[in-house]
Amino acid sequence: MNPGAPETGLAEPHLAEILKTVSLDVEYVRAAGNHLFRLDDNGREVPVLDFVGGFGSVLLGHNDPEIVAYARKLLDKQLPIHAQFSRASHADRLAAALNEILRREHGDDERYFAIFANSGAEAVEAAVKHAELDRTLRVAALTDGIAANVEAARALVRAGRAVVADGAFDRAGVRERPQDPEAGFDALVAGIERHNAHRLSAPPLFLAPEGAFHGKLMGSVQLTHNEAFRAPFRSLAAQARFIPLDQPEAIRKTVDAERAVLYDVVVVDGSVTVVDRDFPVFCAFVLEPIQGEGGIHEVPPEFAREVRRTCDAIGCPVIVDEIQSGMGRTGSFLAAPAAGLRGDYYTLAKSLGGGVAKTSVALIRESHYHKEFELVHSSTFAKDGFSSLIALKVLELLEADGGALYRRAGELGRGLLAMLEAVRAEFPDVIKDVRGRGLMLGVEFHDRSDAEAPAVRDLARSGFLGYAVAGYLLREHAVRLFPTGSAVNTLRLEPSVRLTDDGIDQLRTALRGVCSVLRAEDGQRFLGG
Ligand code: F0G
């Protein structure tokens, strides 16, 4: 393959065009630590300081030497990579290592079973599928109970020991009421079954915060708040109700508004009456402890508390998506405990593969686990030998020296945040906010839709200002960072633990540079004209 070959324009050409307009269409030829390298006109390598970090998948840095050496060793010794349907002791050891960490972070012994997958969205969908299996089993138990109650009541009616109460017909929406007790009972049951069948045929609902991002596959994109990603594909999967993070009380209100019941019968003193049984409308509450793609927003503790309280009250599982915030990025393996959030499920991906393998996992709490799921969910590539062993190595590195890398992520994050706050204090008219935890930070720029300079104004109005800022930082300062698709004015920083103080200084200079240009509304310099 020749990297200099002319492009055919067949691999997502529209995206390539957009990258070009904002100077981001750079080809990288090498990656190491916190740097990517491109070639200049003379064919010499130029280092670019990377704050995108493979969208958070290279917490240990690009091509971490230990991971690469280990990967090489595995390949050299002809490790069986694809040996489906055989004993997978590597995956078992990985699940055990994850459990040991979870036990420490939770402070209790409850086990989590692991279902492996290949990407973040796939892990989310595996978790959601398992939660739906759990819900359908609960629905089946409910309908079995109702069927048994109906048969018991029928026997009493046949024996002349019970009759349908008048009010029961009203409850079940039955207008024709036969005089004969058995026919009356049959009419009541038909009414109940009509109501229940209507309810049972409705798809489940999900709960998620506004700003959520959980992937772009058919199911996961419906849990992703951004309309542009979600709306065209609405008909393909079950829907979520999105709740603002600053309105914890809206969780209960939403649940109450969607409440639904199945009808059941009870016989009291010879009278057959209709009673409500709460129907499990919601499949799961899915949330990130710190929203990443949504623009770096931490779940407030009151919101986390209300999620747990409401979900426990209605028997709805909580899926905590740590695909971006997990693996030590925020200073501890999971970000959820610091947010006061306990997951019935956790999803991990991105840095789990050490920046070398593609792997992900859904971890499911023992008290919620259905082992039959293992027979109905699988993927050719999931749980492969190579990815599992690389992930084990990643955990070993993270846990080494009493968690030195977690501490490093926390310290680096505090240093970065202090620097960002100083730049914001200098340019409050340009930078609106800086926020985040550990190596998961955001710098929000003020909207410039009303800028005097037409170039700046037009970019802001079309939602590309953040990308143009990224283009400037890359072109002028060899610093790589982007906004996200859902928070176009917020630059997201997800560097690796290999970032140095020099790197922080370089970013400071770069940000001060772009802030000066934006303050001066120097459209020409901004766009490199
Ligand atoms: N969940 C979270 C919290 C994510 O941040 C992402 C991806 C996914 C799930 C889906 O993972 O891409 O491996 O299928 N986030 C990206 C981002 C794309 O911009 O941060 P995937």
Boltz pocket constraint, residues with backbone or C-beta under 6 A from the ligand:
constraints:
  - pocket:
      binder: B
      contacts: [[A, 55], [A, 56], [A, 119], [A, 120], [A, 121], [A, 122], [A, 124], [A, 213], [A, 214], [A, 215], [A, 216], [A, 288], [A, 292], [A, 293], [A, 321], [A, 322], [A, 323], [A, 324], [A, 325], [A, 349], [A, 350], [A, 484]]
      max_distance: 6.0
